[in-house]
Amino acid sequence: MRNSFKDLTYDELVNKRIELNREFRELRFNMIVGHVENPVKKRTTRRSIARLNTIIAEYDAGKRKK
């Protein structure tokens, strides 16, 4: 999963980030309610969002081509 984002296009990265943000929100809500099967999923989702943000920032800075 760590390197799977490098092959995606810019638009796919942005859509994936939206999807992961939605998933992270749901995980946070479920942790408060107390219905989480895998609590580590929250951490891995947060880190995946950070990886996506880094790659998207590289596109915006011109280090990668769209």
Backbone as a ProteinNet text record, in pm:
[ID]
protein_1_A
[PRIMARY]
MRNSFKDLTYDELVNKRIELNREFRELRFNMIVGHVENPVKKRTTRRSIARLNTIIAEYDAGKRKK
[TERTIARY]
82.5	0	86.5	202.8	286.4	321.6	358	400	290.9	171.8	67.9	16	47.1	-3.9	80.8	201.4	291.1	248	169	126.5	-3.1	-67.2	-195	-175.4	-273.4	-269.4	-311.1	-296.1	-327.2	-474.5	-564.3	-707.6	-743.7	-680.8	-705.3	-655.1	-542.4	-488.8	-583.6	-637.1	-729.3	-855.8	-908.2	-1027.1	-999.3	-882.2	-844.9	-832.4	-779.4	-767.1	-904.8	-998.7	-1135.8	-1196.4	-1176	-1229.1	-1167.9	-1036.3	-970.4	-1009.3	-1028.9	-1074.6	-1213	-1300	-1433.6	-1423.9	-1337	-1317.8	-1260.4	-1166.1	-1104.8	-1208	-1294.8	-1401.8	-1492	-1528.1	-1613.2	-1543.4	-1413.7	-1338.4	-1333.5	-1311.7	-1309.1	-1442.9	-1550.3	-1683	-1707.9	-1672.1	-1694.2	-1608.1	-1490.2	-1407.1	-1471.2	-1534.5	-1601.9	-1722.5	-1796.4	-1913.6	-1870.7	-1757	-1703.1	-1724.4	-1745.1	-1771	-1659.2	-1534.2	-1422	-1360.7	-1348.2	-1287.6	-1135.4	-1080.7	-936.3	-894.5	-850.2	-814.9	-689.3	-606.6	-485.4	-519.6	-636.5	-680.2	-684.7	-717	-720.9	-582.2	-480.3	-343.7	-295.6	-322.4	-277.7	-350.8	-477.4	-553	-498	-467.7	-412	-277.3	-196.1	-65.1	-79	-177	-201.9	-245.9	-328	-369.6	-248.6	-157.4	-36.5	49.6	61.3	137.6	74.5	-57.4	-127.6	-106.9	-114.6	-93.8	46.3	144.5	281.6	295	238.4	247.4	171.6	54.8	-22.6	53.2	120	199.8	316.7	375.1	482.6	430.9	311.2	250.7	229.3	178	150.4	278.1	386.1	512.9	587.9	544.2	607.4	715.4	731.5	832.3	789.3	657.7	602.6	518.4	508.8	428	287.9	187.3	47.2	16.1
-119.5	0	125.4	115.9	234.5	298.8	219.8	275.1	270.5	235.8	218.8	351.9	462.8	592.6	654.2	608	670.6	649.8	548	519	589.8	657.1	721.8	859.7	901.8	1035.9	1137.8	1264.4	1372.1	1367.5	1352.1	1348.3	1226.9	1113.3	994.2	1013.4	1083.2	1110.8	1197.8	1299.4	1389.5	1313.7	1230.4	1151.9	1050.8	990.3	894.7	964.9	1086.7	1163.1	1195	1232.1	1259.3	1132.9	1021.1	893.7	855.9	872.2	837.5	933.8	1061.2	1156.1	1116.8	1073.8	1029.6	905.9	813.1	691.6	724.9	818.6	858.1	921.3	1005.4	1066.1	960	860.2	752.2	672.1	647.4	574.9	652.6	783	865.7	861.8	872	867.4	732.3	624.9	491.6	464	524.5	507.1	575.4	687.9	757.4	675.8	622.6	542.2	408.5	355.6	232.4	108.9	123.5	9.2	-10.7	-17.2	-32.2	-170.4	-243.7	-376.3	-367.4	-273.3	-262	-117.5	-87.1	50.1	102.4	13.9	55.1	112.7	79.4	129.6	281.6	343.6	489.5	548.5	490.7	539.6	519.4	401.7	375.3	463.4	490.5	579	720.5	767.2	902.1	914.6	811.7	814.6	807	733.5	727.6	863.6	933.2	1068.1	1160.1	1146	1228.6	1199.3	1073	1037.5	1099.2	1091.6	1151.4	1301.9	1366.5	1511.6	1548.1	1466.9	1492.9	1480.9	1377.2	1357.7	1467.4	1506.2	1613.6	1745.7	1770.7	1893.1	1893.1	1776.8	1768.1	1803.2	1758.9	1796.9	1947.6	2004.2	2148.1	2231.2	2180.1	2253.3	2236.1	2142.7	2122.5	2017	1944.6	1839.9	1714.7	1700.2	1590.2	1648.9	1577.5	1625.2	1567.6	1653.6	1608.7	1529.7
0	0	0	55.4	70.6	-63.6	-161.8	-290.1	-396.8	-360.4	-460.6	-515.4	-450.6	-494.2	-605	-624.8	-721.2	-865.3	-891.4	-1027.9	-1066.2	-971	-997.4	-1059.6	-1137.7	-1195.2	-1089.8	-1123.2	-1028.7	-986.8	-1083.2	-1051.9	-966.4	-996	-914.7	-771.6	-756.7	-623.3	-542.2	-606.2	-536.3	-495.8	-584.8	-552.3	-441.5	-443.4	-339.3	-203.9	-204.4	-80.1	-22.7	-108.2	-62.7	-2.1	-69.4	-20.6	115	129.4	255.4	367.3	335.2	437.4	489.1	400.6	439.6	529.6	490.6	570	708.4	712.6	839.6	932.6	876.4	957.3	1017.8	935.6	984.9	1094.6	1078.1	1179.6	1310.6	1300.6	1421.5	1493.7	1418	1477.8	1544.7	1473.7	1528.9	1651.1	1658.8	1778.1	1898.6	1875.6	1985.3	2031.6	1935.3	1968.3	2029.2	1981.8	2037.7	1954.3	1823.2	1736.7	1635	1680	1587.3	1605.4	1494	1499.4	1497.7	1420.4	1406.4	1436.6	1558.2	1592.2	1520.7	1469.8	1398.8	1261.6	1210.5	1079.2	1076.5	1188.9	1196.5	1169.4	1228.7	1210.1	1066.9	1010.8	874.3	772.8	798.8	709.8	716.4	836.6	853.1	781.1	790.5	723.5	572	524.3	379.5	326.6	404.3	365.7	359.9	454.2	454.7	332.2	294.5	174.1	49.8	42.4	-71.3	-75.2	39.6	45	-2.5	32	-11	-161.9	-219.2	-364.3	-438	-387.1	-449.8	-441.3	-329.5	-315.4	-413.6	-440.8	-540	-679.3	-711.8	-839.9	-846.3	-738.5	-735.9	-742.9	-685	-686	-818.4	-901.8	-1030.8	-1030.3	-921.6	-915.1	-991.7	-1010	-1088.2	-1199.1	-1308.6	-1420.4	-1412.1	-1440	-1436.3	-1555
[MASK]
++++++++++++++++++++++++++++++++++++++++++++++++++++++++++++++++++

